[in-house]
Amino acid sequence: MIAPADHLTPDALERAQRHLVAKAIAEFAHERLISPERRDDGGWRLTVPLGDAEYLFDAVRAELDHWIVDEDSIRRLVRGTATDLDAQQLILELQPQLGLSDELLPLYLEEIASTLAGSMFKIAQGGPTADALADADFQTVEAAMTEGHPGFVANNGRIGFGVSDHAAFAPEAGRPFRLVWTAARRSSSHLALGAGIDEEQLLSGELSAAERDRFATRLRDLGEDPADFHLLPVHPWQWENRVAITFAPDLARRDLVLIGESDDEYRAQQSVRTMFNTSHPHRHYVKTALAVQNMGFLRGLSPAYMRVTPAINDWVAELAAGDDTLRDAGFRVLRERASIGYTGDVYHRTAEPSAHRKMLAALWRESPVPLVSGSQRLATLASLLHRDGEGRSVVGALVRASGIPAAEWVRSALRAYLRPVVHCLLAHDLAFMPHGENLILILDEHVPTGVFMKDIGEEVALLSARTLPEDVRRIVSPVDDEEKALAIFTDVFDGVLRHLAGILHVDGVLPEIEFWRLVAETVDEHAAEHPHLDSLVDLRADSFAHSCLNRLQLRNTLRMVDLADQSSSLMYAGRLENPIGRARIPQPAARETVGG
């Protein structure tokens, strides 16, 4: 076991700095915030607007203006003298180009420092090799992920966690912990339940009879009637740092009551605030509010959203289950079956909403464990973008272990991942947030054969005006056809596939041109099989608007987007050439006339 700060060493810092500087150069260049110049020797030079430093490095420029920077090649020179790499110093030197305000600069630098701290923790801990991860169990893979979001530079902020909190609750620590259970007075809280489940079924499935008796006894000992309360799980950090202080009056008047810890142990998932039950893996995930600052948001959970979360999940799940194409692709959603929020606090009586209204809520999400069988295994989609401590890729290990040609493996992966999200958009105007952490792969003999989509209630959007049941209307967010296509172009092509293509290419597993031909093939096959879906959403257009993530965080590291109107918050940097545009990869003649 590592002592809380033993991971903060010069050697670990040097590795963490080099990796983060490489990522910053790559992603800032990708978003056209900086413009490295070619050197005569074929390498690249980045000059900075503040100071006398220049950065020399080698890189591969791939499709979608993707920069694959050779970490070992980076040198920082000041008037010709080599100096140490320092990601925070790079941010200072680039401040004018990044558009960081003086007010937000220290906050962003703090997120960079926290990202470095997390990286050093992972370096000190080591981790399984890529070959081992290709055969590892679900939660071993989950805890081994080191990169976080592949596009964001400051992606591991977790501002609010202390060093002991990180060791106890960070997903990469892989340590089990128990949830705190509170009781919330029914008149001050709301429990929402999905179709086919009632409160008794939920609680009897999640808690033992002994636990429930213990909780009820605690309430009776205080002179309260257990029937007057809902049971509300709370993250231990949230209890210690927020609830016991911020909601002290509510606790004192016993609208909220601390009733004990769970018997079951849980492990944090990559999203930090979602917990997997390691004692009984078939039981639900539990997602709770966790008021730490990370990647542009305070990670609360809205009681208002919780009121309709199960209804939204039921609607999406019913749609997916009734669609033959989605069913044949092995696409399923993990339903959020129940949710609860506390609203009896003073913060819900203020004129304006605030983060304080999102500090006491939770939901229960289906576990995928009982939904697979036989030789099927589970692994986060993020694992396909993971490299181990020696730089070896998990996707390369999976391809080798599968024993099939790389192109065949990629084709299967795209049919499991890309095909269903394309179909959801074109057939139903439905968009998810399909990045690595939000999908779970179903692997059979090391080959992806299906996916589970999660985080439905907060992330799903219906991108056209349509009449829906009242409890589901929140997801309606109409946009024009060009922006609708960005649900694939930005979130899938740019957000996931450009990174996957780059790894396969530089590792010599599959040339990127072959990768994108397979992407085009997947899109064309879907079009040929669904001619009635011919529409103005053109996934074979020659270019698309370049929607940028880091620009959002740099503009406001505290609140990247307005969650109620995300479309108006987007920031663009010109256009990107579509790697499967018709000018690059012509469509087969037989398919050019699909749909008339």
DODREN-35063 format. One record per residue (C-alpha): x negated, y negated, z negated; residue in three letters. Coordinates in steps of 0.5 Angstrom, whole numbers, padded with zeros to 4 digits, always signed. Layout:
// residues N
XYZALA;...
This chain:
// residues 596
+0000+0000+0000MET;-0003-0007+0002ILE;-0003-0012-0004ALA;+0001-0018-0002PRO;-0004-0022+0001ALA;-0010-0018+0003ASP;-0008-0018+0010HIS;-0010-0025+0011LEU;-0017-0024+0013THR;-0022-0027+0018PRO;-0022-0021+0023ASP;-0014-0020+0023ALA;-0014-0028+0024LEU;-0018-0028+0030GLU;-0014-0022+0033ARG;-0008-0026+0032ALA;-0010-0032+0034GLN;-0013-0029+0041ARG;-0006-0026+0042HIS;-0002-0032+0040LEU;-0006-0037+0044VAL;-0005-0032+0050ALA;+0002-0031+0050LYS;+0003-0039+0049ALA;-0001-0040+0055ILE;+0003-0035+0059ALA;+0010-0037+0057GLU;+0009-0045+0057PHE;+0006-0044+0064ALA;+0012-0039+0066HIS;+0016-0045+0063GLU;+0012-0050+0067ARG;+0010-0054+0061LEU;+0003-0053+0063ILE;+0000-0052+0070SER;-0007-0048+0069PRO;-0012-0049+0075GLU;-0015-0044+0079ARG;-0023-0044+0078ARG;-0028-0043+0084ASP;-0029-0036+0081ASP;-0022-0034+0081GLY;-0021-0035+0074GLY;-0016-0041+0071TRP;-0017-0047+0067ARG;-0013-0051+0062LEU;-0014-0058+0060THR;-0011-0061+0055VAL;-0008-0068+0054PRO;-0010-0069+0047LEU;-0018-0068+0046GLY;-0024-0065+0050ASP;-0022-0058+0050ALA;-0021-0054+0056GLU;-0019-0046+0056TYR;-0022-0042+0061LEU;-0019-0035+0062PHE;-0017-0029+0067ASP;-0010-0028+0069ALA;-0005-0024+0074VAL;+0001-0028+0077ARG;+0006-0024+0078ALA;+0014-0024+0080GLU;+0018-0029+0077LEU;+0012-0034+0076ASP;+0010-0029+0070HIS;+0003-0030+0067TRP;-0001-0024+0065ILE;-0007-0027+0061VAL;-0013-0023+0059ASP;-0013-0024+0052GLU;-0021-0022+0052ASP;-0022-0027+0057SER;-0020-0033+0054ILE;-0025-0038+0052ARG;-0024-0045+0049ARG;-0030-0050+0050LEU;-0031-0057+0047VAL;-0036-0061+0052ARG;-0039-0054+0054GLY;-0039-0051+0047THR;-0035-0045+0045ALA;-0030-0046+0039THR;-0025-0041+0036ASP;-0018-0040+0038LEU;-0013-0043+0034ASP;-0006-0043+0036ALA;-0004-0049+0032GLN;-0009-0053+0035GLN;-0007-0051+0042LEU;+0000-0054+0040ILE;-0003-0060+0037LEU;-0007-0061+0044GLU;-0001-0060+0048LEU;+0004-0064+0044GLN;+0006-0069+0050PRO;+0007-0064+0055GLN;+0011-0059+0050LEU;+0015-0065+0049GLY;+0015-0064+0041LEU;+0017-0070+0037SER;+0013-0072+0031ASP;+0019-0071+0027GLU;+0019-0063+0029LEU;+0012-0062+0030LEU;+0010-0060+0023PRO;+0016-0055+0023LEU;+0014-0052+0029TYR;+0007-0051+0027LEU;+0010-0048+0020GLU;+0013-0043+0025GLU;+0007-0042+0029ILE;+0003-0040+0022ALA;+0009-0036+0020SER;+0008-0032+0026THR;+0001-0031+0025LEU;+0002-0029+0018ALA;+0007-0023+0021GLY;+0002-0021+0026SER;-0004-0021+0021MET;+0001-0016+0017PHE;+0002-0012+0023LYS;-0005-0011+0024ILE;-0007-0010+0017ALA;-0002-0004+0017GLN;-0004-0001+0023GLY;+0002+0003+0027GLY;+0003+0009+0031PRO;+0000+0010+0037THR;+0004+0009+0044ALA;+0003+0017+0045ASP;+0006+0018+0038ALA;+0012+0013+0039LEU;+0014+0017+0045ALA;+0016+0022+0041ASP;+0018+0019+0034ALA;+0024+0018+0031ASP;+0029+0012+0031PHE;+0027+0008+0025GLN;+0019+0010+0026THR;+0020+0006+0033VAL;+0024+0001+0030GLU;+0019-0001+0024ALA;+0013+0000+0029ALA;+0015-0006+0034MET;+0010-0012+0033THR;+0012-0017+0039GLU;+0019-0020+0037GLY;+0022-0023+0042HIS;+0017-0023+0049PRO;+0019-0030+0051GLY;+0019-0034+0045PHE;+0012-0036+0042VAL;+0014-0038+0035ALA;+0018-0032+0034ASN;+0017-0029+0027ASN;+0018-0036+0023GLY;+0022-0033+0018ARG;+0022-0039+0014ILE;+0024-0038+0007GLY;+0021-0031+0006PHE;+0015-0031+0001GLY;+0009-0026+0002VAL;+0012-0021-0003SER;+0019-0022+0001ASP;+0016-0020+0007HIS;+0012-0014+0004ALA;+0019-0012+0001ALA;+0024-0014+0007PHE;+0021-0015+0014ALA;+0022-0010+0019PRO;+0015-0008+0020GLU;+0014-0007+0013ALA;+0019-0001+0014GLY;+0020-0001+0006ARG;+0027+0002+0004PRO;+0031-0003-0001PHE;+0038-0003-0004ARG;+0043-0008-0002LEU;+0047-0012-0008VAL;+0054-0011-0009TRP;+0059-0017-0011THR;+0066-0017-0012ALA;+0070-0023-0008ALA;+0076-0025-0011ARG;+0082-0024-0005ARG;+0085-0030-0005SER;+0078-0033-0004SER;+0076-0028+0002SER;+0078-0025+0008HIS;+0077-0017+0010LEU;+0078-0016+0017ALA;+0079-0009+0020LEU;+0078-0006+0026GLY;+0084-0001+0029ALA;+0084+0006+0026GLY;+0081+0004+0019ILE;+0083+0001+0013ASP;+0080-0001+0007GLU;+0080+0005+0003GLU;+0077+0009+0009GLN;+0072+0004+0010LEU;+0070+0004+0002LEU;+0070+0011+0001SER;+0066+0012+0008GLY;+0060+0007+0005GLU;+0060+0008-0003LEU;+0060+0014-0007SER;+0066+0015-0012ALA;+0061+0014-0018ALA;+0059+0008-0015GLU;+0066+0005-0014ARG;+0068+0007-0021ASP;+0062+0004-0023ARG;+0063-0003-0020PHE;+0071-0002-0022ALA;+0068-0001-0029THR;+0064-0008-0029ARG;+0070-0012-0027LEU;+0074-0009-0032ARG;+0069-0010-0037ASP;+0069-0018-0035LEU;+0077-0017-0036GLY;+0078-0017-0029GLU;+0083-0013-0025ASP;+0079-0009-0019PRO;+0085-0010-0015ALA;+0084-0017-0014ASP;+0077-0017-0011PHE;+0074-0015-0004HIS;+0067-0012-0005LEU;+0062-0016-0001LEU;+0055-0013+0000PRO;+0049-0018+0000VAL;+0042-0018+0002HIS;+0037-0018-0004PRO;+0034-0024-0002TRP;+0040-0028-0001GLN;+0043-0026-0008TRP;+0036-0028-0011GLU;+0035-0035-0007ASN;+0042-0037-0005ARG;+0048-0034-0008VAL;+0046-0034-0015ALA;+0044-0042-0015ILE;+0048-0045-0009THR;+0054-0041-0011PHE;+0053-0041-0019ALA;+0060-0045-0020PRO;+0064-0039-0016ASP;+0060-0034-0020LEU;+0061-0038-0027ALA;+0069-0038-0026ARG;+0069-0031-0023ARG;+0071-0032-0016ASP;+0065-0028-0015LEU;+0062-0023-0019VAL;+0055-0019-0019LEU;+0057-0012-0020ILE;+0051-0008-0018GLY;+0046-0005-0013GLU;+0048+0000-0008SER;+0045+0008-0009ASP;+0044+0008-0002ASP;+0037+0005+0001GLU;+0037+0001+0007TYR;+0031-0001+0012ARG;+0031-0008+0016ALA;+0032-0008+0023GLN;+0028-0012+0028GLN;+0034-0018+0027SER;+0032-0018+0019VAL;+0039-0019+0017ARG;+0041-0012+0020THR;+0040-0006+0015MET;+0040+0001+0017PHE;+0042+0006+0012ASN;+0036+0011+0011THR;+0040+0015+0005SER;+0046+0017+0010HIS;+0044+0015+0017PRO;+0051+0017+0020HIS;+0054+0011+0015ARG;+0055+0004+0018HIS;+0049-0001+0019TYR;+0051-0007+0014VAL;+0049-0014+0017LYS;+0049-0020+0012THR;+0048-0027+0012ALA;+0040-0029+0011LEU;+0039-0036+0010ALA;+0032-0036+0013VAL;+0030-0040+0019GLN;+0028-0036+0025ASN;+0027-0038+0032MET;+0031-0044+0032GLY;+0037-0042+0027PHE;+0038-0041+0020LEU;+0040-0034+0020ARG;+0047-0034+0017GLY;+0054-0031+0018LEU;+0060-0035+0019SER;+0066-0032+0015PRO;+0070-0036+0021ALA;+0067-0031+0026TYR;+0068-0025+0021MET;+0076-0026+0021ARG;+0076-0024+0029VAL;+0070-0020+0030THR;+0073-0013+0029PRO;+0078-0015+0034ALA;+0073-0017+0039ILE;+0069-0011+0038ASN;+0076-0007+0039ASP;+0077-0010+0046TRP;+0070-0010+0049VAL;+0070-0002+0046ALA;+0077-0001+0050GLU;+0075-0004+0056LEU;+0068+0000+0056ALA;+0071+0006+0055ALA;+0076+0006+0060GLY;+0071+0004+0066ASP;+0069+0010+0069ASP;+0063+0007+0072THR;+0061+0005+0065LEU;+0062+0011+0062ARG;+0058+0015+0068ASP;+0052+0010+0066ALA;+0052+0013+0059GLY;+0054+0006+0057PHE;+0057+0005+0050ARG;+0058-0001+0045VAL;+0057+0000+0037LEU;+0063-0003+0034ARG;+0063-0008+0029GLU;+0069-0004+0025ARG;+0070-0009+0019ALA;+0067-0016+0017SER;+0068-0020+0011ILE;+0067-0027+0009GLY;+0068-0031+0003TYR;+0071-0038+0003THR;+0073-0040-0004GLY;+0067-0045-0005ASP;+0066-0052-0004VAL;+0063-0052+0002TYR;+0069-0050+0006HIS;+0072-0056+0003ARG;+0067-0061+0006THR;+0070-0065+0012ALA;+0064-0063+0017GLU;+0062-0056+0018PRO;+0055-0054+0015SER;+0050-0048+0014ALA;+0052-0047+0007HIS;+0059-0044+0010ARG;+0055-0039+0013LYS;+0052-0036+0007MET;+0057-0031+0004LEU;+0059-0026+0010ALA;+0058-0019+0012ALA;+0060-0014+0017LEU;+0059-0006+0018TRP;+0057-0003+0025ARG;+0057+0004+0027GLU;+0051+0008+0027SER;+0049+0011+0034PRO;+0046+0017+0030VAL;+0052+0021+0030PRO;+0054+0019+0037LEU;+0048+0023+0040VAL;+0046+0030+0040SER;+0042+0036+0042GLY;+0035+0033+0046SER;+0037+0026+0046GLN;+0033+0021+0042ARG;+0034+0014+0040LEU;+0029+0008+0041ALA;+0030+0001+0041THR;+0030-0002+0048LEU;+0024-0007+0045ALA;+0020-0001+0045SER;+0019-0001+0053LEU;+0015-0007+0052LEU;+0011-0005+0046HIS;+0003-0004+0046ARG;+0000-0001+0040ASP;-0006-0003+0037GLY;-0011-0001+0042GLU;-0007-0004+0048GLY;-0003+0002+0050ARG;+0004+0002+0053SER;+0010+0006+0050VAL;+0013+0006+0057VAL;+0007+0009+0060GLY;+0007+0014+0055ALA;+0014+0016+0056LEU;+0013+0016+0063VAL;+0007+0021+0062ARG;+0011+0025+0057ALA;+0017+0026+0062SER;+0013+0029+0067GLY;+0017+0026+0073ILE;+0014+0021+0078PRO;+0014+0013+0075ALA;+0019+0011+0080ALA;+0024+0016+0078GLU;+0023+0015+0071TRP;+0024+0007+0073VAL;+0030+0009+0077ARG;+0033+0012+0071SER;+0032+0007+0066ALA;+0035+0002+0071LEU;+0041+0006+0072ARG;+0042+0006+0064ALA;+0040-0001+0063TYR;+0041-0006+0069LEU;+0047-0002+0072ARG;+0052-0003+0067PRO;+0051-0010+0065VAL;+0051-0012+0072VAL;+0058-0008+0073HIS;+0060-0011+0066CYS;+0059-0018+0070LEU;+0062-0017+0076LEU;+0068-0013+0075ALA;+0070-0016+0068HIS;+0066-0023+0068ASP;+0063-0020+0061LEU;+0056-0022+0059ALA;+0052-0019+0053PHE;+0046-0021+0050MET;+0042-0015+0053PRO;+0035-0017+0050HIS;+0030-0011+0047GLY;+0033-0012+0040GLU;+0040-0012+0042ASN;+0040-0005+0046LEU;+0039+0002+0044ILE;+0036+0007+0049LEU;+0038+0014+0049ILE;+0032+0018+0051LEU;+0033+0025+0054ASP;+0026+0029+0055GLU;+0023+0022+0055HIS;+0028+0019+0060VAL;+0033+0014+0059PRO;+0040+0016+0060THR;+0044+0011+0057GLY;+0045+0005+0052VAL;+0048+0003+0046PHE;+0050-0005+0046MET;+0050-0008+0040LYS;+0051-0015+0037ASP;+0058-0015+0040ILE;+0062-0020+0036GLY;+0057-0026+0036GLU;+0054-0025+0043GLU;+0059-0023+0048VAL;+0062-0028+0052ALA;+0068-0028+0058LEU;+0065-0032+0063LEU;+0072-0034+0066SER;+0079-0036+0064ALA;+0083-0031+0062ARG;+0089-0029+0058THR;+0087-0025+0052LEU;+0090-0023+0045PRO;+0089-0029+0040GLU;+0084-0026+0036ASP;+0079-0025+0042VAL;+0080-0032+0045ARG;+0074-0034+0042ARG;+0069-0030+0047ILE;+0072-0034+0053VAL;+0067-0039+0056SER;+0068-0040+0063PRO;+0062-0042+0068VAL;+0061-0043+0075ASP;+0059-0037+0079ASP;+0052-0040+0080GLU;+0051-0040+0072GLU;+0055-0033+0071LYS;+0049-0030+0075ALA;+0044-0033+0070LEU;+0047-0027+0065ALA;+0043-0023+0070ILE;+0038-0027+0072PHE;+0036-0030+0066THR;+0037-0025+0061ASP;+0035-0019+0064VAL;+0031-0021+0070PHE;+0027-0026+0067ASP;+0028-0024+0059GLY;+0026-0017+0060VAL;+0025-0014+0067LEU;+0019-0019+0068ARG;+0015-0016+0062HIS;+0017-0009+0064LEU;+0015-0010+0071ALA;+0008-0013+0069GLY;+0006-0008+0064ILE;+0008-0002+0069LEU;+0003-0006+0074HIS;-0003-0008+0070VAL;-0003-0001+0067ASP;-0003+0002+0074GLY;+0004+0006+0073VAL;+0008+0003+0078LEU;+0006-0003+0083PRO;+0011-0009+0081GLU;+0013-0009+0089ILE;+0016-0002+0088GLU;+0019-0004+0081PHE;+0023-0010+0084TRP;+0025-0005+0090ARG;+0028-0001+0085LEU;+0032-0006+0082VAL;+0034-0008+0089ALA;+0036-0001+0090GLU;+0040-0001+0083THR;+0044-0007+0085VAL;+0045-0005+0092ASP;+0048+0002+0090GLU;+0053-0002+0085HIS;+0055-0006+0091ALA;+0056-0001+0096ALA;+0060+0004+0091GLU;+0064-0002+0089HIS;+0066-0006+0095PRO;+0072-0009+0092HIS;+0067-0013+0087LEU;+0064-0017+0093ASP;+0064-0024+0090SER;+0061-0031+0089LEU;+0056-0028+0084VAL;+0050-0027+0089ASP;+0045-0023+0085LEU;+0041-0022+0092ARG;+0040-0030+0092ALA;+0033-0032+0094ASP;+0033-0036+0088SER;+0036-0038+0081PHE;+0036-0044+0076ALA;+0030-0043+0071HIS;+0033-0043+0065SER;+0028-0044+0059CYS;+0028-0041+0052LEU;+0021-0045+0049ASN;+0024-0051+0052ARG;+0030-0050+0047LEU;+0026-0049+0041GLN;+0021-0054+0042LEU;+0027-0059+0043ARG;+0030-0058+0036ASN;+0026-0052+0032THR;+0032-0052+0027LEU;+0038-0052+0032ARG;+0036-0049+0039MET;+0043-0049+0042VAL;+0050-0051+0040ASP;+0053-0044+0039LEU;+0060-0046+0040ALA;+0058-0049+0047ASP;+0052-0046+0049GLN;+0052-0047+0057SER;+0051-0055+0056SER;+0045-0054+0051SER;+0041-0050+0057LEU;+0035-0053+0059MET;+0032-0052+0066TYR;+0025-0053+0070ALA;+0027-0052+0077GLY;+0028-0046+0080ARG;+0025-0039+0081LEU;+0024-0034+0087GLU;+0029-0028+0086ASN;+0024-0022+0086PRO;+0030-0018+0090ILE;+0032-0024+0094GLY;+0034-0022+0101ARG;+0028-0026+0104ALA;+0023-0022+0100ARG;+0027-0015+0100ILE;+0032-0014+0106PRO;+0038-0011+0104GLN;+0040-0004+0108PRO;+0044-0006+0114ALA;+0049-0001+0112ALA;+0050-0005+0106ARG;+0050-0012+0108GLU;+0057-0012+0110THR;+0060-0009+0104VAL;+0066-0012+0102GLY;+0068-0015+0109GLY;
